[in-house]
Amino acid sequence: MILTLEKYTNEDQFGVTSELVRNMSEYFIEELNIGLYDAMVNVVLHDEIKVEGLDGYCEWDPIEKVCEVHLAMQGPEWGVTLAHEFVHVEQNLRYGLSSNNIVLSEAEAYDREFELYYKWKKRYYLGQI
């Protein structure tokens, strides 16, 4: 798996936060056991409260094997949102998504987001969130 981070704006407004995002992303990849997949995950950081009206979202291109996670960094719980979107990354890599299971995939992401985030926080919390 290849993990990249990208800033949606050209301004360097994120500073230490991008390192936290990388640390969280690497932890979620390890915890979800998806690191050996032949795929790329690109986390796009947006300096906004909402992105497309959401705290974050995940897009999957199965042909190119690229998952793109968009994250609203000004949202109040961006770490929980990142965990939620990484559950979707796992779902995409393992099962793919279809219109028949979108509701179930959202339920699973909501069920697992806090567990993932708080496990990361317990292990790595740097006091900077």
HUMO-V929675 format. One record per residue. RES is the residue in one letter. SS is DSSP state (H for helix, E for strand, L for the rest). OMEGA is omega in whole degrees, -180 to 180 (none if undefined). BURIAL is 1 if it has 9 or more other C-alpha atoms within 8 Angstrom, else 0. Layout:
BEGIN
res->RES ss->SS omega->OMEGA burial->BURIAL
res->RES ss->SS omega->OMEGA burial->BURIAL
END
This chain:
BEGIN
res->M ss->L omega->174 burial->1
res->I ss->E omega->178 burial->0
res->L ss->E omega->175 burial->1
res->T ss->E omega->174 burial->0
res->L ss->E omega->-178 burial->1
res->E ss->E omega->176 burial->0
res->K ss->E omega->-179 burial->0
res->Y ss->L omega->177 burial->0
res->T ss->L omega->178 burial->0
res->N ss->L omega->-179 burial->0
res->E ss->L omega->180 burial->0
res->D ss->L omega->-175 burial->0
res->Q ss->L omega->-170 burial->0
res->F ss->L omega->176 burial->0
res->G ss->L omega->-177 burial->0
res->V ss->H omega->-177 burial->0
res->T ss->H omega->-180 burial->1
res->S ss->H omega->176 burial->1
res->E ss->H omega->175 burial->0
res->L ss->H omega->179 burial->0
res->V ss->H omega->178 burial->1
res->R ss->H omega->180 burial->1
res->N ss->H omega->179 burial->0
res->M ss->H omega->-178 burial->1
res->S ss->H omega->179 burial->1
res->E ss->H omega->178 burial->1
res->Y ss->H omega->-179 burial->1
res->F ss->H omega->177 burial->1
res->I ss->H omega->179 burial->1
res->E ss->H omega->-176 burial->1
res->E ss->H omega->-180 burial->0
res->L ss->L omega->177 burial->0
res->N ss->L omega->-179 burial->0
res->I ss->L omega->-175 burial->1
res->G ss->L omega->-178 burial->0
res->L ss->L omega->178 burial->0
res->Y ss->L omega->176 burial->0
res->D ss->L omega->-176 burial->0
res->A ss->L omega->177 burial->1
res->M ss->E omega->173 burial->1
res->V ss->E omega->178 burial->1
res->N ss->E omega->178 burial->1
res->V ss->E omega->-177 burial->1
res->V ss->E omega->-178 burial->1
res->L ss->E omega->179 burial->1
res->H ss->E omega->178 burial->1
res->D ss->L omega->-177 burial->1
res->E ss->L omega->175 burial->1
res->I ss->L omega->178 burial->1
res->K ss->L omega->174 burial->1
res->V ss->E omega->-177 burial->1
res->E ss->L omega->180 burial->0
res->G ss->L omega->-176 burial->0
res->L ss->E omega->173 burial->0
res->D ss->L omega->179 burial->1
res->G ss->E omega->176 burial->1
res->Y ss->E omega->-176 burial->1
res->C ss->E omega->175 burial->1
res->E ss->E omega->-176 burial->0
res->W ss->E omega->174 burial->1
res->D ss->E omega->-175 burial->0
res->P ss->L omega->180 burial->0
res->I ss->L omega->180 burial->0
res->E ss->L omega->-178 burial->0
res->K ss->L omega->180 burial->1
res->V ss->E omega->171 burial->1
res->C ss->E omega->177 burial->1
res->E ss->E omega->179 burial->1
res->V ss->E omega->177 burial->1
res->H ss->E omega->-173 burial->1
res->L ss->E omega->176 burial->1
res->A ss->E omega->-174 burial->1
res->M ss->L omega->179 burial->1
res->Q ss->L omega->177 burial->1
res->G ss->L omega->-175 burial->1
res->P ss->L omega->-177 burial->0
res->E ss->L omega->-175 burial->0
res->W ss->H omega->179 burial->1
res->G ss->H omega->177 burial->1
res->V ss->H omega->179 burial->1
res->T ss->H omega->178 burial->1
res->L ss->H omega->177 burial->1
res->A ss->H omega->179 burial->1
res->H ss->H omega->-178 burial->1
res->E ss->H omega->177 burial->1
res->F ss->H omega->171 burial->1
res->V ss->H omega->176 burial->1
res->H ss->H omega->175 burial->1
res->V ss->H omega->178 burial->1
res->E ss->H omega->180 burial->1
res->Q ss->H omega->180 burial->1
res->N ss->H omega->-178 burial->1
res->L ss->H omega->-176 burial->1
res->R ss->H omega->-169 burial->0
res->Y ss->L omega->-169 burial->0
res->G ss->L omega->179 burial->0
res->L ss->L omega->173 burial->0
res->S ss->L omega->-179 burial->0
res->S ss->L omega->-180 burial->0
res->N ss->L omega->-176 burial->0
res->N ss->L omega->180 burial->0
res->I ss->H omega->180 burial->1
res->V ss->H omega->179 burial->0
res->L ss->H omega->-180 burial->0
res->S ss->H omega->176 burial->1
res->E ss->H omega->179 burial->0
res->A ss->H omega->179 burial->0
res->E ss->H omega->-180 burial->1
res->A ss->H omega->177 burial->1
res->Y ss->H omega->179 burial->1
res->D ss->H omega->-172 burial->0
res->R ss->H omega->-172 burial->1
res->E ss->H omega->-178 burial->1
res->F ss->H omega->178 burial->1
res->E ss->H omega->180 burial->0
res->L ss->H omega->-177 burial->1
res->Y ss->H omega->-177 burial->1
res->Y ss->H omega->172 burial->0
res->K ss->H omega->177 burial->0
res->W ss->H omega->-177 burial->1
res->K ss->H omega->179 burial->0
res->K ss->H omega->-176 burial->0
res->R ss->H omega->-170 burial->0
res->Y ss->H omega->-171 burial->0
res->Y ss->L omega->-176 burial->0
res->L ss->L omega->-179 burial->0
res->G ss->L omega->-175 burial->0
res->Q ss->L omega->-179 burial->0
res->I ss->L omega->none burial->0
END
